């Protein structure tokens, strides 16, 4: 599997092309094998594409706006192709779909259609989970509606280890038993506790069995693992550096290096 960074972690530094270039330089120096683009400021996609190729960034995935998926899908697909990015990811469903069954069904129907269009174009749609997908809505988990009403060939997922834990699940087991051949990219972030509060932690600094998560990713055919830390207690560049070194050690222990 390719190992790298989810650049949402560095979102405060990717507001413009100058900042993005500095972040790409950092990724290149760190030796990231792949990156996910997310949380970037409004930049010209042509100029972004130039930077991707200039720094030889392997872009495994994006988080793209739901509005663009609905209203500007052909251009979005073309932008991904020009960056050689195979996965168009959706960070979350709209707020209204999280509490209203009718709105949830509308979201499932529309996102399913979008996923089919993306697949026909030679790319892959993937949905990223938080913890709200594991709340009950009319007696069933929201995630169950997604898993059971979508085509495994066209509708993939970006499992997030922290948010799976926050949803009350064993992250490795969920990946292993529910997402076979439906994962291209997985978000690794650790889960720690301070007092009575759960907090985001660097890989290897929390309570998650990320080695088992790594093995589960191997088993389901995941091709990329990217580090994401929504909130960093110190310089996010340092957090990514530390997490990446620990992720490489996990890969070695799992026989992936």
C-alpha positions as CSV (number, residue, x, y, z in Angstrom):
1,X,0.0,0.0,0.0
2,X,1.1,3.6,-0.6
3,X,1.5,5.6,2.5
4,X,1.1,9.4,2.8
5,X,-0.8,12.3,4.1
6,X,-4.3,13.7,4.0
7,X,-3.6,17.4,3.5
8,X,-6.7,18.5,5.3
9,X,-4.3,18.3,8.3
10,X,-2.5,21.3,6.8
11,X,-5.5,23.2,5.6
12,X,-4.4,26.4,7.3
13,X,-1.4,26.4,5.0
14,X,-3.2,25.6,1.7
15,X,-5.3,28.7,1.2
16,X,-3.5,29.8,-2.0
17,X,-1.1,28.4,-4.6
18,X,2.0,29.7,-2.8
19,X,1.0,27.9,0.4
20,X,0.1,24.7,-1.6
21,X,3.5,24.7,-3.2
22,X,5.2,24.9,0.2
23,X,3.1,22.0,1.4
24,X,4.0,20.0,-1.7
25,X,7.7,20.7,-1.0
26,X,7.2,19.4,2.5
27,X,5.4,16.2,1.3
28,X,8.2,15.6,-1.2
29,X,10.9,16.1,1.5
30,X,9.1,13.8,3.9
31,X,9.0,11.1,1.3
32,X,5.2,10.7,1.2
33,X,4.3,8.1,-1.4
34,X,0.8,9.6,-1.9
35,X,-1.4,12.5,-0.8
36,X,-5.1,13.3,-0.5
37,X,-6.2,16.8,-1.5
38,X,-8.7,18.3,0.8
39,X,-9.4,21.6,2.5
40,X,-7.6,23.7,-0.2
41,X,-8.6,27.3,-0.8
42,X,-10.2,28.5,-4.1
43,X,-7.4,27.9,-6.6
44,X,-7.3,27.6,-10.4
45,X,-7.4,23.9,-11.1
46,X,-5.0,24.3,-14.0
47,X,-2.4,25.9,-11.8
48,X,-3.0,23.2,-9.1
49,X,-2.5,20.6,-11.8
50,X,0.9,22.2,-12.7
51,X,2.0,22.0,-9.1
52,X,0.9,18.4,-8.8
53,X,3.1,17.5,-11.8
54,X,6.0,19.8,-10.8
55,X,6.4,18.1,-7.5
56,X,5.5,14.6,-8.8
57,X,2.7,14.3,-6.3
58,X,0.8,11.0,-6.4
59,X,-2.8,12.1,-5.6
60,X,-4.7,9.1,-4.4
61,X,-8.0,10.9,-3.6
62,X,-9.8,14.1,-3.0
63,X,-12.6,15.4,-0.8
64,X,-14.7,17.3,-3.4
65,X,-17.8,19.4,-2.6
66,X,-21.2,17.8,-2.9
67,X,-22.4,20.9,-4.8
68,X,-19.8,20.3,-7.5
69,X,-20.7,16.7,-7.7
70,X,-24.3,17.6,-8.4
71,X,-23.8,20.7,-10.6
72,X,-20.3,20.5,-12.2
73,X,-19.5,16.8,-12.4
74,X,-17.9,16.7,-16.0
75,X,-15.4,19.4,-15.1
76,X,-14.7,17.7,-11.7
77,X,-14.0,14.4,-13.5
78,X,-11.7,16.1,-16.0
79,X,-9.7,17.8,-13.2
80,X,-9.1,14.5,-11.5
81,X,-8.0,12.9,-14.7
82,X,-5.5,15.7,-15.4
83,X,-4.0,15.1,-11.9
84,X,-4.1,11.3,-12.4
85,X,-6.2,11.1,-9.3
86,X,-8.4,7.9,-9.5
87,X,-10.8,8.6,-6.6
88,X,-13.3,11.4,-6.2
89,X,-14.2,11.4,-2.5
90,X,-17.1,12.9,-0.6
91,X,-16.3,14.1,2.9
92,X,-19.8,13.8,4.3
93,X,-23.5,13.8,3.3
94,X,-25.5,17.0,3.7
95,X,-26.8,17.9,7.2
96,X,-30.4,17.3,6.3
97,X,-29.8,13.7,5.3
98,X,-28.5,12.9,8.7
99,X,-31.8,13.3,10.6
100,X,-34.5,12.9,8.0
101,X,-35.2,9.5,6.3
102,X,-36.7,11.1,3.2
103,X,-33.6,13.3,2.7
104,X,-31.3,10.4,3.4
105,X,-33.0,8.3,0.6
106,X,-32.7,11.3,-1.7
107,X,-29.0,11.5,-0.9
108,X,-28.4,7.8,-1.5
109,X,-30.2,7.9,-4.8
110,X,-28.4,11.0,-6.1
111,X,-25.0,9.9,-4.8
112,X,-25.5,6.5,-6.4
113,X,-26.2,8.1,-9.7
114,X,-23.1,10.3,-9.4
115,X,-21.0,7.3,-8.5
116,X,-22.2,5.4,-11.6
117,X,-21.3,8.4,-13.8
118,X,-17.9,8.6,-12.2
119,X,-17.3,4.9,-12.8
120,X,-18.3,5.1,-16.4
121,X,-15.7,7.9,-16.8
122,X,-13.0,5.5,-15.5
123,X,-12.7,6.9,-12.0
124,X,-14.1,5.8,-8.6
125,X,-16.5,7.5,-6.1
126,X,-15.8,7.0,-2.4
127,X,-17.7,8.2,0.7
128,X,-15.8,9.2,3.9
129,X,-17.4,8.4,7.2
130,X,-17.6,10.3,10.5
131,X,-19.4,9.0,13.5
132,X,-22.9,10.2,12.7
133,X,-23.4,7.4,10.1
134,X,-23.6,5.1,13.1
135,X,-26.6,6.7,14.7
136,X,-30.0,5.1,14.4
137,X,-32.5,6.6,11.9
138,X,-35.9,4.9,11.9
139,X,-34.4,1.8,13.6
140,X,-31.4,1.3,11.3
141,X,-27.9,2.7,11.2
142,X,-27.4,5.4,8.6
143,X,-24.3,3.4,7.4
144,X,-26.5,0.4,6.8
145,X,-28.6,2.4,4.4
146,X,-25.4,3.4,2.5
147,X,-24.0,-0.1,2.5
148,X,-27.1,-2.0,1.6
149,X,-28.5,0.4,-1.1
150,X,-25.4,1.0,-3.2
151,X,-23.4,-1.0,-5.7
152,X,-20.1,-2.3,-4.3
153,X,-18.6,-1.8,-7.8
154,X,-19.4,1.9,-8.1
155,X,-19.8,3.0,-4.5
156,X,-16.7,2.8,-2.3
157,X,-15.8,4.1,1.1
158,X,-13.0,6.0,2.8
159,X,-13.0,4.5,6.3
160,X,-11.6,6.7,9.1
161,X,-10.2,4.9,12.1
162,X,-10.9,7.6,14.6
163,X,-14.5,8.2,13.6
164,X,-15.2,4.5,13.5
165,X,-14.0,4.3,17.1
166,X,-16.2,7.3,17.9
167,X,-19.1,5.6,16.4
168,X,-18.7,2.7,18.9
169,X,-17.1,0.2,16.5
170,X,-13.9,-1.7,16.3
171,X,-12.3,0.0,13.3
172,X,-10.4,-3.0,12.0
173,X,-13.4,-5.3,12.3
174,X,-15.6,-2.9,10.4
175,X,-13.1,-2.6,7.6
176,X,-12.5,-6.3,7.5
177,X,-16.1,-7.5,7.6
178,X,-18.1,-4.7,5.8
179,X,-15.8,-3.1,3.2
180,X,-14.2,-5.9,1.2
181,X,-13.1,-4.6,-2.2
182,X,-14.8,-1.3,-1.3
183,X,-11.8,0.6,0.0
184,X,-9.2,2.4,-2.1
185,X,-8.0,4.9,0.6
186,X,-8.2,4.7,4.4
187,X,-7.7,7.5,6.9
188,X,-5.4,6.6,9.8
189,X,-5.7,8.8,12.8
190,X,-5.3,7.7,16.4
191,X,-7.8,8.0,19.3
192,X,-6.6,9.2,22.7
193,X,-8.3,10.2,25.9
194,X,-7.5,13.3,28.0
195,X,-9.5,13.3,31.2
196,X,-12.9,12.4,30.0
197,X,-12.5,13.8,26.5
198,X,-11.6,11.9,23.4
199,X,-8.9,13.7,21.3
200,X,-7.2,13.2,18.0
201,X,-3.7,11.9,18.3
202,X,-0.7,11.1,16.1
203,X,-0.4,7.6,14.8
204,X,1.0,5.5,17.6
205,X,0.2,7.9,20.3
206,X,-3.4,6.8,21.0
207,X,-5.4,3.7,22.0
208,X,-6.3,2.3,18.6
209,X,-4.9,-1.0,17.4
210,X,-3.7,0.5,14.1
211,X,-1.6,-2.5,13.4
212,X,-4.8,-4.6,13.1
213,X,-6.4,-1.8,11.1
214,X,-3.4,-2.0,8.7
215,X,-3.8,-5.7,8.4
216,X,-7.5,-5.2,7.7
217,X,-6.7,-2.8,5.0
218,X,-4.4,-5.3,3.4
219,X,-7.1,-7.9,3.5
220,X,-9.8,-5.8,1.8
221,X,-7.5,-4.6,-1.0
222,X,-6.9,-1.0,0.1
223,X,-4.3,0.7,-2.1
224,X,-3.4,3.8,0.0
225,X,-3.3,4.8,3.7
226,X,-3.1,8.5,4.5
227,X,-2.6,10.2,7.8
228,X,-5.2,12.7,8.9
229,X,-5.3,14.7,12.2
230,X,-8.2,17.1,12.4
231,X,-6.8,18.9,15.4
232,X,-3.1,19.1,16.3
233,X,-1.8,20.0,19.7
234,X,1.4,21.4,18.2
235,X,2.8,22.2,14.7
236,X,0.7,20.1,12.3
237,X,3.8,19.6,10.1
238,X,5.6,18.0,13.1
239,X,2.5,15.9,13.8
240,X,2.4,14.5,10.3
241,X,6.2,13.9,10.4
242,X,5.9,11.9,13.6
243,X,2.8,10.0,12.4
244,X,4.4,9.1,9.1
245,X,7.4,7.6,10.7
246,X,5.2,5.5,13.0
247,X,3.0,4.5,10.0
248,X,6.1,3.2,8.2
249,X,7.0,1.1,11.2
250,X,3.5,-0.3,11.2
251,X,4.0,-1.2,7.5
252,X,7.3,-2.9,8.2
253,X,5.7,-4.9,11.1
254,X,2.8,-6.0,8.8
255,X,5.2,-7.2,6.1
256,X,4.3,-4.4,3.7
257,X,7.9,-3.0,3.5
